[in-house]
Amino acid sequence: MASFPPRVNEKEIVRSRTIGELLALAAPFDKKCGRENWTVAFAPDGSYFAWSQGYCTVKLVPWSQCLTNFLLHGTKNITNSNSLRLSRQNSDGAQKNKPREHIIDCGDIVWSLAFGSSVPEKQSRCVNIEWHRFKFGQDQLLLATGLSNGRIKIWDVYTGKLLLNLVDHTEVVRDLTFAPDGSLILVSASRDKTLRVWDLKDDGNMMKVLRAHQNWVYSCAFSPDSSMLCSVGASKAVFLWDMDKYTMIRKLEGHHHDVVACDFSPDGALLATASYDTRVYVWDPHTGDILMEFGHLFPPPTPIFAGGANDRWVRSVSFSHDGLHIASLADDKMVRFWRIDEDYPVQVAPLSNGLCCAFSTDGSVLAAGTHDGSVYFWATPRQIPSLQHLCRMSIRRVMPTQEVQKLPIPSKVLEFLSYRI
């Protein structure tokens, strides 16, 4: 069994340059679980980086400061135990709007993280009410944490103050995602087989419960225009939801094992999903077609074996902000960077026991979390997007595939705009 197609010479694939490491401190006592870093996240404005450090804590570091430390002191950076520690109770530990490194004690094992920023002029999707406990400002930056006990805690990133405590889930909150439109709509995915939609501008009111999964829900992601939601879980199907009507649009089928991660491209024209069947599929979410397949095991396992145990389970997938690259993380101790028009990795990096990955806001760095609570950073493939690709992204941000196919343009241009070539 090989990690690359037979025609690819592994020695010729570029190795990613290590940017830095944030290593978790050794635990003062031995535990069999609870130290895993299930989620890493960058703030939408690039001001903060956060990760679940293990044992109920979340570490927040100013991203620019983190990069500076890597340049000045080398790649390794043991997390500072003297950082400002913020209690899970209300506390004002940091000067507002001034990025500062600190730790948040969430009170239970943290499984998921998500940053959200408010846009006051954006009207909430929920029915307006005149009284609210919290008035969100122009510069509001929130952090949502999903916990092992089913609770979701919402924090003010700048002050560390606990704003809301959402308690409707009955099992682990496995993933969280904010609507990118600034409406502070939050969706949570849980092992209780449901997705729940919350309006944080309406004091965390739960607006809707989305039910279709027959087993655990692992991951969810909004499309860039916030109109569509993808959810995946302990089944072979990928679910797409209309977030205006809160109804299921379609179910995508093609994977042969549990689907564990999903992410939309920046223009919303593509959807990447990662599965334990050793594959990453890239779909057209508007038609349900599989456009690309990125394999992590060659020859690829047949459907009957793809559902079994192997050392190539894909754990995470993330779309770069240039719309050209995808990162995947698998159990074969390797991070892969793919181009959307190539079926083999253009860059790789070594990583043992990886669980999650995410691109920085500017797309120049990939962060990956591991079982021991540490985070590793690599430089991503650098490529100047072509003018054609930039034009394609601009068009696809506002036009779904069905509308593109109606344009009176040559077939080759249609194929390009539809990511068929």
N, C-alpha and C positions, 0 to 999 in steps of 0.2 A: 504494500500500500504506500502511496506517495502523497505528498502535500500539494503538488503542483501537476499540471498537465504534462504528459510525456515530452511534448515539444519544447517545454520551458526548462532552461538551465537554471537551477536554483542559485548557483554561484553568481549569476549575472544580475540577480534581482538586488536592487539598491537596499541597503540597510538604513533604517531611519536613525537620525542623529538624536541621542538622548539630550533632553533639555534639563531635566531635573527629577528629583524624587522627594516625596514627603513621606517619611517613614514613621509609622505609628510607634509610640512608646511601648515597651514591654509591659504587659499587664502585671499588676502587683499580686494577682492570684490567678490560679489556673481555672480556665473554663473551657468546656467542650464546644461552645458556640457563643455567638453574640459579638464577635470581633469583626465579622465580615463587613467589607465595604461594598454594599449593594448598589450605591448610587453616587455618582459625581455630577456636579452641575456648575455651570457658569451663569452669572447674572446676565440678563439681556443687554445691559449697557457695558458689560465687561469689567465692572468695578470689583466684583467678588468672585471667589471660587469657594465651593462648599463640598464637603464629602462626609459620609457617615463613618466616623472614626472608629466605631465599635463601642460596645458597652454603653449604649444609650446616649452617646454624645455626637454632636455635629460640630465640625471645625469650619470656621469661616475665616478666610484670609483675603486681604486686598490683592487682587491678581497682579497689578503692576508691581507691588512690593515683592510678591512671590518671585516674579521674573527677575527683578533686580537682585534678590538674594541668590538666585541660581547663578547669575553672572559674576557676582562678587565672591561667593563662597564655594563655588563648585556645584555639582549636580545634587549632592545629598543634603537633605535638610531634615533633621530630626524635629518632630513637632514640639513646640515649646510648651512645657508643662506650666510655665508661669504666665501663659496667656490669660487674658481677662476671661473669667468663667462666669457665664450667665445662667442663673437658676431657671428651672422650668416654671417658677412662679414669676409674676411681673417684676421686672427690674429694669432700671435705666443705667446701663453700664457704660455706654459710649456716647460721645458727643454726636448728635444727629448729623447725618450727611457726611461725616468724616470717616472714610473707610478705616477700619481698625480690626486687627486680628483678635478673635475671641472664640470661645467655646460655648455651645448651648447644651445644657443638660435637658434632654427630652423626657426622661423618666421611664423610658422603655426602649427596647431594641429598635433602631431606626432602619426601615427597609426602603424608604423612598424619600426623595427630595425634589423640590421644584421651586424655582424663583418666579415671582410674578411682579409686574410693575403696573401702576395704575395710570389711566388716562382720564382725568376728571370729565373732559368734555364728551367722552364716550358714554352714552346712556346704558345703564344696566339692562340686561335682557329680561330681568325679573320685573314683575309689576312694581311700580314705584310706591314707596311708602315714605312718609314725611319724617319719621324718626329713625335715627340710626345711632348705635352706640359709638361707631367709629367713623370719622370723617377722613377719607383718604385724600392726600394732597398730591400735588403735581410731581413731587420727588419721592413718592412712596415706593419702597422696595420691600417686598414680602418674601418670606421663606416658608414653604409648607413642608412639614415633615410627616410621613406616614409611619405608623408604629406597629409593633407586633401585637398590641392589644386591640387593634382595630380603630384607634383614635387617630385623628389628624390635628396637628397643632400648627397654628399660623403665627409667625413671629415677625416683628418689625426688625429688619436686618440691621438698621443703624443703631437702634437702642437696645435690641435684645428683648424687648417687651413681648410677652405672650398676649396676642390679640384675641384669638378665637380658639376654641376647643371643639372639634366636630366629632360626634360620637356615634353615628348611626351604623357603621360597619361592625360586623360581628367576628371578623377574622383579620388576619394580617393585611395591611394596606400595602400592596406590592408595588404600586406605581402611582405617580401624580403628574398631571400636566396642566398648565395654565393656558387659556386661550391667548394667542399672540396679539389679539386686537386691543389689549389693555382693559378689557371689560371686567377683569378679575373673576371670570368664570373659571372654576377649578373642577377638573374631573379626576376621580380616584378609581383605581382598579384594585380589587381585593380577592383574597382567597374565598370569600363568601359567595363567589360566582357572579358578583354584580359590579357594575360601574355606577357611580353616583356623581351627579352634577350639582355643584355648590355655587351660590352667588355670594361672594365675600363682601360685595358692596351692600348686600341686604343682610348684614350680620351673620353671614355663613348659612343662610337659608338653603336647605337641600331642595333643589328644583325638580329633580327627576331621578328615577332609578332605571337604568338600562339593563334589561334582562334578555340574554340570548345564550350566554355561555353555560355549558353543562358542567363545567369544572372550574378550577382556579383561573383567575384572570391575572396574567403576568405583566402586561405592559399596555400602554395606551399613548396615543400621540395625536395632536391637532394638526390639521392642514394649515399652511401659512395664513390663509384668509379666515381661519376659525370656523369655516362652514362645515367641515367634515372631521370626523374622529375615527381613528383606527384603533381596534383593540384586538389583542391576541392572548392566548392562554394555553392551558393544558389540553389542547386538541389540535387537529391538523388544519383548522379553518382560521381565516382572517376575516374579521367583521368590520364593516364600514358603516358609519352612522351619519345621518343628516342632523346637524346640531341646531338647526332652526326648528325642525319639527320633532326632534328627538325620536326618530324612527330609523330602523335599519335599512340601509340602501341596498346592500348586497353582501353575500358571503363568498369570499375567494377561497378556492380549494386548489391544492397542488402540492403542498408539503406532505411529507410522510411520517412526521413525528410532531411533538409539541412545538408550537411557535412561541418564542420567548421574548422577542423584541421587535420593534417596528419604528420607522422614522420616515417622514415625508421629505422630499427634496425642497429646496428653498422656493421654487416656483409652484409647488403643489402638483406638478405633472407626473411625478414618480413616487412610488412607495416602496421602501426596502423592508423586508421581513427576514428575521433570522430564526433558524430552527435547529432542533437536535438531530435533524436528518442530515446534518453536515453541509447544508446549503443556505445561501442567502438568495432570495428571489427579489427581483425588481419588477414591480407591477405598474401597469397603468390603472390608477384607482378609479378612473372614470369609465373604463370598459371592462376591467377585470382580467385583462390579458397579461401574461407573463412576458416581459420584454427581455430580461437578462437573467442568467443563472450564474452565481459565483460558487464554485465547488471548493470544499476544503479537504476532500479525500478523493484519490484517483487510483484505480477506476472508481467511479461513484457507486455507492451501495445501491443494490436493487431495492424496490419498495419494501420487500419483506424483511430485509436486513437494516434498512435505514431507520426503522423504528426500534432497533435494539441498542444495547449499550456499546459505545465505542469511545475512543479518545479524541474525537473530532467534533463533539457537540459545539455548535456555535452559541455563544452566550450573549453577545451584544452586537448591535449594529448602529451606525450613526452616519448621517449625511453631512458632508462638508458644506459650508456656506457658499462655496463657489459653484455648487451644483454639478461638479465634475467628478468628485471623489467620494468614496464610501469607505468607512473603516469597519472592520469586523474583528471580533475577539473570540478565539476558540480554545478548546481544551488541549490542543496540541502544543501549547506553550508558545503561541505566536499571535501577534497582531498583524493584520494584513490591511494594506491600503489598495483600493481598487479604483480604476477609471471606469466610468459608466460605459465606455465603448471598447473595453478589453475584458476578456474572460480569465485573465490571470493577474495576480497582484503586481503592482508597479513598485511597491515598497513594502518591507516587512520589518518587524521588531520583535525581539524575544520578550516573553512575559509568562511567568508561571502563576497558576491559580488565579487568572483574571476573571472578573465577574461583570464589569461594566465599562463603558467608554463614552466619551463625549468630546466634541470639537469645541475649542475656544470660540468666543464671539467673532473674532476676525478670521477664524479658520486656520490659523498658523500653527496651532498646537493641538495635539490629541492627549487627553487625560484618561487614564485607565485605573480602576480600583481593583483591589485584590482581596483574597480571603483573610489576610492578616491585618487589614485596615489601612494599608499603605496606598499611595498613589504614585504613578509613574507618568512622565510627560515626554513626548517625542515631537520633533519637528515634522510637519506634514509635507506631502509632495507639493512643490511650488510650481505652478504653471499659470501663465497669463491666459485667461479665457479669450477665445477668439471673439471677434465682433459678431460672427454668426451665432455663437452660443449665447452671448449677452442679449442679442435681439430675440432669440428663441425664449429665453427665460422671461423677458419682458412681456412677450405675447402670451406665454403660458400662465403667467400670474393672473391674467384676466380672462382667459379663454380655456374652457375644458376641451377635451379631445373631440367631443361631438361637434362643437362649433368650429374647431380648426379644420375638421374634415369637410366642412361645407364651404370653405374658402375657395374662390376661383383662382387657384394657383397651380403650378406644375406638380405632378405627382411626387417628384423627388423632393421638392420643398415641403410638401405635406408629410412625407416620411420623416424628414429631418425635424420638423416641428413636433411630430408625434413621437420622437425618440425611437423611430423604427430603424434608423441607420446611424 
